[in-house]
Structure formats: C-alpha cells, structure tokens
C-alpha cells in the first residue's frame, strides 16, 4: 500500500472519531442543562435588580401572590350570667321557681336555700336572721334560728281540702302530741281557700319546745304546705320577732295555675 492510501485511511478514521465526540459531548451537555433547569424550578432563587434586595412589604406584594385563604375573625360570645335579685326600697326581693311554678317575696336579710333541703318534697328553705345569746357565767353562746319551708305533696291522696288538712293534723298529733293554739278555714293562699294552724311541740321532758305556723292548700292536684317554725321560749323570741315578716312572705306566695280546656 502506498503512502497516499495510508494517509487517506488515517484521515477518514480521525474524522469519524471527531464526529463521535461531538455527538457524545452535546448529549452530556443537554443532560446537565436539564438538571440545572429542574433544580431552578424546585428551588428558585430571588432575583434582585440593581443589586438591591426586593421590597416585600405588604404595599408592594402583587395581588396575584396574596393567598386566597380567608382569615376568619373569631366571634366572642358574651357570657350568660344569672342576674342577682335586686331588692326594692323596702328591702325585699322576689324568688321565682320556674321548675315548680311558684314565687314569693322575702326580706334580703333572710337566707334562701333551694338546693339540698333534706327532703324530696321540700323545695325551698328560708332562714331568718339568727338570734345569739351568750351566758355571762359559762361564756357559752347559743344561736336561735327561725325557718320557713315550702313543701309540695305530689300525691295528696284526696282532693278535698278539709279531709287533707284533718289528715295532716291527725298525723302531727300522733307524732308530736301537738298543742293547737289556733285553726282557721277562712284564710287564703295564692288566691285559693286554705287551712291555717298554729301549735307548739314539747320536748322529752314535756316542756314546750318549738312553735309552728302552717298553711295547707290544694292547687292543681298537688298539696302545698308552708311552715314557719322557731324555738318556743319567753327569752328566745326569734320566732315572734320574725313572725310578721313570715306572714308577709306567706301572703305573697303565688302558684302559676294550669288550666285544662274541657
């Protein structure tokens, strides 16, 4: 083979090698560019003009960049409070039981309890201001208390008021051997005819112990009994001192009636 033929073959081989390298480098370059573009889309870097930081204050943020999510403003609901009874100019206030549908007025100096009264039929207990007496010799002090209770008998056994009252008095005589001081059938309670009785009980020695004033009436097939009681004594006079207020409380007692359409 002559020299010209050898040079032609070498030139052809060199040309083929250059063409192969060109195509191979472009493919690798495209792969690197695609990788750079992909990373730029995932992690864009802020671009600032004039070598200054971009102004991202609220006034310059484009509207398109503001998120569509609305911010809910919390609504503050005022707390519901039970109003405290306000006394009138005479120092009395009104109590109303929505559960048992009755009401009455009483002095603000009396303590009212309509919670745990110690009896399922006892709805309210009123306590008059106590009277305290101290023995100068022993230095012991005693507190004397008068109370008023409001009871509802849901099963009165009879709807005849006289029978109901006589049965109640007979029960008192059996249990306490009461001594009756007055009895009236002409009184009224919440606009209804009622019976009233005053009596006192005796202790184990047979001495007078406690004084009572009670009212009985029947309203809407239920019995209502109001009792005022205190110690029976010539010097423990808390019962007699508060008896006038107790009578005013009883006179203010009102039951909301349930009328049936016949």
Phi, psi and omega per residue, in radians:
X1 nan 2.337 -3.091
X2 -1.443 2.983 -3.023
X3 -1.144 -0.607 -3.109
X4 -1.133 -0.723 3.134
X5 -1.114 -0.705 -3.126
X6 -1.128 -0.774 3.136
X7 -1.107 -0.631 3.138
X8 -1.155 -0.696 -3.136
X9 -1.172 -0.743 3.135
X10 -1.108 -0.699 3.123
X11 -1.120 -0.682 -3.139
X12 -1.174 -0.740 3.129
X13 -1.124 -0.727 3.127
X14 -1.079 -0.677 3.133
X15 -1.107 -0.753 3.132
X16 -1.113 -0.666 -3.129
X17 -1.165 -0.688 3.130
X18 -1.143 -0.716 3.111
X19 -1.083 -0.709 -3.136
X20 -1.106 -0.748 -3.125
X21 -1.157 -0.647 3.133
X22 -1.079 -0.840 -3.136
X23 -1.148 -0.681 -3.134
X24 -1.172 -0.758 -3.129
X25 -1.153 -0.686 3.131
X26 -1.109 -0.699 3.121
X27 -1.112 -0.745 3.129
X28 -1.181 -0.648 3.114
X29 -1.139 -0.745 3.084
X30 -1.063 -0.669 -3.129
X31 -1.129 -0.695 3.134
X32 -1.202 -0.688 3.129
X33 -1.117 -0.769 3.116
X34 -1.044 -0.678 3.119
X35 -1.145 -0.720 3.115
X36 -1.112 -0.773 3.125
X37 -1.086 -0.733 -3.138
X38 -1.067 -0.750 3.130
X39 -1.200 -0.599 3.123
X40 -1.148 -0.610 3.104
X41 -1.228 -0.644 -3.130
X42 -1.327 -0.689 -3.062
X43 -2.234 1.261 -3.106
X44 -1.173 2.480 3.080
X45 -1.782 2.422 3.128
X46 -1.131 2.452 -3.139
X47 -1.939 2.140 -3.124
X48 -1.906 2.401 3.110
X49 -1.608 2.610 3.113
X50 1.023 0.531 3.085
X51 0.995 0.450 3.103
X52 -2.002 2.739 -3.124
X53 -1.281 2.506 3.129
X54 -1.167 2.481 3.109
X55 -1.476 1.920 -3.129
X56 -1.916 0.487 3.096
X57 -1.203 2.756 -3.096
X58 -0.987 -0.491 -3.097
X59 -1.301 -0.374 -3.051
X60 -1.909 0.005 3.116
X61 -1.260 2.191 3.130
X62 -1.039 2.568 -3.124
X63 -1.079 -0.523 -3.126
X64 -1.162 -0.438 -3.100
X65 -1.495 -0.128 -3.135
X66 -1.345 2.187 -3.124
X67 -1.093 2.612 -3.124
X68 -1.388 -0.231 -3.079
X69 -1.174 2.166 -3.136
X70 -1.425 2.476 3.113
X71 -1.604 2.090 -3.120
X72 -1.393 2.309 3.084
X73 -1.516 2.135 -3.113
X74 -1.106 2.401 3.124
X75 -1.711 2.100 -3.125
X76 -1.642 2.029 3.127
X77 -1.607 2.190 -3.130
X78 -1.146 2.493 3.141
X79 -1.217 2.469 3.115
X80 -1.520 2.118 -3.135
X81 -2.020 2.525 3.097
X82 -1.442 2.120 -3.108
X83 -1.134 2.436 3.089
X84 -1.384 2.319 3.132
X85 -0.985 2.289 -3.131
X86 -1.707 2.142 -3.141
X87 -1.209 2.633 3.081
X88 -1.465 -3.089 -3.099
X89 -1.125 -0.382 3.133
X90 -1.560 0.088 3.087
X91 1.408 0.317 3.124
X92 -1.970 2.753 3.085
X93 -2.426 2.969 -3.063
X94 -1.940 2.385 3.034
X95 -1.950 2.342 3.105
X96 -2.274 2.296 3.069
X97 -1.860 1.860 3.105
X98 -1.223 -0.515 -3.122
X99 -1.201 -0.700 -3.084
X100 -1.926 0.064 2.975
X101 0.998 0.883 2.984
X102 -2.532 2.839 -3.112
X103 -2.612 2.850 3.060
X104 -2.859 2.900 3.075
X105 -1.890 2.587 -3.127
X106 -2.658 2.759 3.135
X107 -1.213 2.529 -3.138
X108 -1.201 -0.268 3.109
X109 -1.365 -0.207 3.089
X110 -1.538 2.574 3.120
X111 -1.675 2.300 -3.100
X112 -1.938 2.387 3.080
X113 -2.343 2.044 3.066
X114 -2.097 0.427 3.108
X115 -1.767 -1.989 3.128
X116 -1.381 1.788 -3.077
X117 -1.778 -0.115 3.098
X118 1.579 0.013 3.139
X119 -2.624 2.392 -3.135
X120 -1.145 -0.435 -3.139
X121 -1.604 -0.192 -3.095
X122 -1.545 2.046 -3.052
X123 -1.650 -0.670 -3.067
X124 -2.476 2.497 3.024
X125 -2.201 2.212 3.056
X126 -1.903 2.393 3.134
X127 -2.122 2.158 3.121
X128 -1.294 2.814 3.089
X129 -0.983 2.229 -3.082
X130 -1.223 2.771 3.085
X131 -1.993 2.206 -3.078
X132 -1.909 2.358 3.121
X133 -2.314 2.291 -3.108
X134 -2.010 2.401 3.093
X135 -1.435 2.101 -3.098
X136 -1.176 -0.394 -3.104
X137 -1.475 -0.906 -3.096
X138 -1.534 -0.224 -3.111
X139 1.117 0.324 3.070
X140 -1.576 2.429 -3.128
X141 -1.947 2.487 -3.128
X142 -2.156 2.448 -3.134
X143 -1.942 2.192 -3.137
X144 -1.922 2.291 -2.981
X145 -2.229 2.416 2.986
X146 -1.945 2.403 -3.087
X147 -2.312 2.788 3.051
X148 -2.276 2.338 -3.127
X149 -2.134 2.595 3.100
X150 -2.107 2.002 -3.110
X151 -2.020 2.573 3.052
X152 -2.137 2.118 3.090
X153 -1.682 1.887 -3.082
X154 -1.422 -0.191 3.133
X155 -2.346 1.351 -3.025
X156 -1.308 -0.061 3.115
X157 1.243 -0.570 3.114
X158 -2.483 2.606 3.095
X159 -1.818 0.167 3.051
X160 -1.612 2.056 -3.018
X161 -1.079 -0.737 -3.111
X162 -1.134 -0.742 3.095
X163 -1.109 -0.712 -3.129
X164 -1.111 -0.754 -3.135
X165 -1.190 -0.783 3.139
X166 -1.079 -0.654 3.109
X167 -1.141 -0.681 3.130
X168 -1.165 -0.737 3.135
X169 -1.153 -0.712 3.108
X170 -1.068 -0.678 3.108
X171 -1.147 -0.698 3.102
X172 -1.126 -0.698 3.134
X173 -1.148 -0.655 3.115
X174 -1.192 -0.710 -3.042
X175 -1.461 -0.670 -2.993
X176 -2.105 -0.055 -3.083
X177 0.866 0.958 -3.035
X178 -1.183 2.719 3.021
X179 -1.996 1.929 -3.063
X180 -1.364 2.406 3.108
X181 -1.935 -0.430 3.095
X182 -2.774 2.709 3.097
X183 -2.640 2.356 -3.097
X184 -2.445 2.412 3.090
X185 -1.945 0.038 -3.055
X186 -1.798 0.062 -3.108
X187 -1.399 2.928 3.135
X188 -2.208 2.601 3.078
X189 -2.465 2.066 -3.082
X190 0.948 0.691 3.110
X191 1.329 0.157 -3.128
X192 -2.091 2.668 3.107
X193 -1.129 2.432 -3.083
X194 -2.503 2.886 3.025
X195 -1.960 2.455 3.123
X196 -2.217 2.472 3.124
X197 -2.495 2.471 3.014
X198 -2.085 2.357 -3.120
X199 -2.720 3.003 3.026
X200 -2.388 2.667 3.139
X201 -1.826 2.937 -3.134
X202 -2.097 2.665 3.092
X203 -1.460 -3.003 -3.099
X204 -1.129 -0.418 3.123
X205 -1.522 -0.075 3.141
X206 1.583 0.102 3.129
X207 -1.514 2.586 3.077
X208 -0.968 2.328 -3.016
X209 -1.983 -1.078 -3.083
X210 -2.337 2.578 3.086
X211 -1.762 2.553 -3.104
X212 -2.354 2.574 2.913
X213 -2.359 2.131 -3.045
X214 -2.251 2.569 3.050
X215 -2.174 2.426 3.130
X216 -2.239 2.347 3.014
X217 -2.661 2.840 3.085
X218 -2.077 2.175 3.134
X219 -2.396 2.172 3.084
X220 0.913 0.838 3.059
X221 1.125 0.409 3.050
X222 -2.287 2.573 3.096
X223 -1.653 2.357 3.103
X224 -2.032 2.179 -3.129
X225 -2.180 2.125 3.066
X226 -1.966 2.207 -3.086
X227 -2.182 2.309 3.014
X228 -2.059 2.237 -3.060
X229 -2.501 2.705 3.106
X230 -2.901 3.013 -3.124
X231 -1.137 2.470 3.116
X232 -1.668 1.942 -3.136
X233 -2.962 2.698 3.099
X234 -1.310 -0.481 -3.118
X235 -1.816 -0.417 3.055
X236 -1.557 1.392 -2.938
X237 -1.709 0.395 3.135
X238 -1.084 -0.545 3.125
X239 -1.135 -0.875 -3.087
X240 -1.250 -0.585 -3.136
X241 -1.093 -0.708 -3.070
X242 -1.700 0.082 -3.090
X243 -1.139 -0.642 3.127
X244 -1.095 -0.770 3.088
X245 -1.143 -0.664 3.120
X246 -1.064 -0.692 3.123
X247 -1.164 -0.659 3.104
X248 -1.159 -0.652 3.087
X249 -1.086 -0.796 -3.132
X250 -1.101 -0.717 -3.123
X251 -1.161 -0.433 -3.131
X252 -1.536 -0.079 -3.083
X253 -1.157 2.240 -3.111
X254 -2.358 2.317 3.056
X255 -1.914 2.281 3.071
X256 -1.318 2.121 -3.052
X257 -1.415 2.587 3.027
X258 -1.931 1.945 -3.087
X259 -1.727 2.317 3.109
X260 -1.759 2.321 3.130
X261 -1.450 2.085 -3.098
X262 -1.672 nan nan
